[in-house]
Amino acid sequence: MAVAAAVHLEPIFEPVIEKAGFKLVRLRMIGGAARTLQVMAERPDGSMDVEGCATLSHALLDFIEAEDPVEGEYEIEVSSPGIDRPLTRLMDFARWSGHEAKIELNAPVRSVTGEDPRDHAGEGRKRFRAILMGLDGQDVMIRADNLDYRFAFRNLANAKLVLTDKLINEDLRTRKASEAQEK
């Protein structure tokens, strides 16, 4: 099954998603003959529930029916990013600073604080399980194996938060705060 980032579709769908009251997290087209447009979104406060997914699905289906923005047949799937969410925007690396992530880069990078003992050939690393350290301009800062790394956001191939106790506890605190505000 082919998976492709639908970056060319983001400018088409993002305004519809924002008008419905949500923020786009990730847009992907999956499949070959039977295609699925995956839309991962959240509310501005970072929450997303079943009702939110249904609301956004209806808004997107109305838009698709009226505008027909994508050639061919496809299904649409709307979901929450979940706790162990993908990191797709530059601001995600600042927002989730201090949390652990799995990161894959398009090109290897070398440590900014010293030699990585696993970097035998001197070409650097492309895969990390690291702590997010925030941003420095357009560069992402991470710490892996007690070494600091810095890479351009555009070098990012894939990144996702790792489900940890710290992440779960923060999610629970955020949900409780959100519920308290609603009351």
Secondary structure, 3 states (H helix, E strand, C coil): CCEEECHHHHHHHHHHHHHCCCEEEEEEEECCCCEEEEEEEECCCCCCCHHHHHHHHHHHHHHHHHHCCCCCCEEEEEECCCCCCECCCHHHHHHCCCCEEEEEEEEEECECCCCCCCCCCCCCEEEEEEEEEEEECCEEEEEECCEEEEEEHHHEEEEEECCCHHHHHHHHHHHHHHHHHHC
